[in-house]
Amino acid sequence: MNKPTVVLKNVQTFRGHDGQGLNADIWINGIKCMSFHDDAYGGGGEYHNYTYNNPKAEQVKANIKLLEDYLKTLPEKDYGDFKCKYDMDMFVDELFNEIEKAKHQKKLVKLMQTSFLFGKPNANGYSYIQYKQPLASLPKPYLESELAKYMQKYCKDGVELLNTNIKELGLVV
């Protein structure tokens, strides 16, 4: 079965009762099919189909059915202690996590223009040494000595330099 193209649009987060809440529109194969609301009050999310007074109502229903059928073909998700079948909430949660991961990566790339970042790969936390101007504008010998000093100080116990722009700066690690 072909995977339908599913995109979250108009994503809004808010502070809910038990955590972060989420509102979003779910587009399937280029058509706005559902709205999603998770009020962060426990339990699953709410879905509202865009079929009322919609000239594309039949296509919306077909796309939703296509997504539901696709979710049934997915293998169980293994959490270590238990396994569970994919449902719409898990699927939407993974789409949202991809969006958040991309935003976080964009933030890190911007920070790397003026900072050396240190942390464990694929971990949530990191530390950084920030300069008031872009690293590219600093003299290369100065950057090399600073980087060597900070790497010796911070690169222990699995902590690494996280900058992806080191080669662009002409530095060797």
C-alpha positions in Angstrom: 0.0 0.0 0.0 1.3 3.5 -0.9 1.9 5.9 2.0 -0.4 8.9 1.6 1.3 12.3 1.8 0.3 13.7 5.2 1.3 17.2 6.3 0.4 19.2 9.4 -0.3 22.9 8.7 -1.4 25.8 10.9 0.3 24.1 13.9 -0.2 25.8 17.2 1.0 24.7 20.6 -0.2 25.9 24.0 0.2 25.1 27.6 -2.4 22.6 28.6 -3.5 21.0 31.9 -1.1 18.0 31.7 1.5 19.3 29.3 1.7 20.8 25.8 -1.5 21.1 23.8 -1.7 21.0 20.0 -4.0 22.4 17.3 -3.3 21.6 13.6 -4.9 21.0 10.3 -4.2 17.6 8.7 -3.7 17.7 4.9 -3.8 14.3 3.1 -2.6 14.2 -0.5 -2.8 17.9 -0.8 -6.3 18.3 0.5 -7.3 19.7 3.9 -9.1 16.8 5.5 -9.2 17.1 9.3 -8.5 19.4 12.1 -6.8 18.0 15.2 -7.0 19.2 18.7 -5.2 17.8 21.8 -6.1 19.9 24.8 -3.4 18.2 27.0 -6.0 17.1 29.5 -5.2 13.4 29.2 -6.7 11.0 26.6 -6.4 11.1 22.9 -6.8 14.0 20.4 -10.0 15.1 18.8 -10.4 14.9 15.0 -13.0 16.9 13.0 -13.4 16.0 9.3 -13.9 18.8 6.8 -16.9 17.3 5.1 -19.7 19.7 6.0 -20.5 22.0 3.0 -17.3 21.0 1.3 -17.4 20.4 -2.4 -14.5 17.9 -2.0 -16.2 16.0 0.8 -16.0 12.6 -1.0 -12.3 13.1 -1.7 -11.8 14.1 2.0 -13.5 10.9 3.1 -11.5 8.8 0.6 -8.2 10.4 1.9 -9.1 9.7 5.5 -10.0 6.1 4.7 -6.7 5.8 2.8 -4.7 7.1 5.8 -6.6 4.8 8.2 -6.0 1.8 5.9 -2.3 2.7 5.7 -2.0 2.9 9.5 -3.4 -0.6 9.8 -0.5 -1.9 7.6 2.2 -0.5 9.9 4.0 -2.9 12.2 3.5 -2.5 15.9 5.6 0.2 17.6 8.0 -1.4 20.1 8.6 0.6 23.3 10.8 -2.0 25.0 8.4 -3.0 27.8 5.3 -3.2 25.5 4.2 -3.0 21.9 1.2 -1.2 20.5 -0.5 -0.8 17.1 -0.1 2.5 15.3 -3.1 4.8 15.6 -3.9 8.2 14.3 -2.7 9.9 17.6 0.7 8.3 17.3 1.0 9.2 13.7 0.1 12.8 14.3 2.5 12.9 17.2 5.4 11.7 15.1 4.6 14.3 12.4 4.6 17.0 15.0 7.9 15.7 16.5 9.5 15.9 13.0 8.3 19.6 12.7 9.8 20.4 16.2 13.0 18.6 15.4 13.4 20.6 12.2 12.8 23.9 14.0 15.3 22.9 16.7 17.9 22.0 14.0 17.4 25.3 12.3 17.9 27.1 15.6 21.2 25.2 16.2 22.5 26.0 12.7 21.8 29.7 13.4 23.6 29.5 16.8 26.6 27.7 15.2 27.3 30.9 13.2 28.4 32.6 16.4 29.1 29.8 18.8 30.9 26.5 19.5 28.3 23.9 20.6 29.2 21.0 22.8 27.0 18.1 23.8 26.3 14.4 23.4 25.0 13.6 19.9 21.2 12.9 19.7 20.7 14.2 23.3 18.4 17.0 24.2 21.0 19.3 26.0 24.0 21.2 24.8 26.3 23.9 26.0 27.8 26.7 23.9 30.5 29.3 23.9 29.1 32.3 22.1 31.0 35.2 20.5 29.6 38.6 19.8 30.3 38.3 16.1 30.1 35.5 13.5 32.9 32.9 13.9 33.7 33.4 10.2 34.7 37.0 10.9 37.3 36.0 13.5 40.9 35.3 12.6 41.6 31.6 11.8 44.6 31.3 14.2 42.5 32.7 17.1 39.6 30.3 16.3 41.9 27.3 16.2 43.4 28.1 19.6 40.0 28.8 21.1 38.5 25.6 19.7 41.5 23.5 20.9 41.2 25.0 24.4 37.4 24.4 24.6 37.6 20.9 23.1 40.2 19.9 25.7 38.0 21.3 28.5 34.6 20.0 27.4 35.1 16.9 25.2 34.9 14.3 27.9 32.5 11.5 28.8 30.9 11.3 25.3 30.6 15.1 24.9 31.5 16.2 21.4 31.7 19.3 19.3 28.3 19.6 17.6 29.2 22.3 15.1 28.6 21.3 11.5 30.2 24.4 10.1 33.8 23.6 11.1 35.0 22.8 7.6 33.4 26.0 6.3 35.4 27.9 8.8 38.6 26.2 7.6 39.2 24.5 10.9 40.4 21.0 11.5 39.2 19.0 14.5 
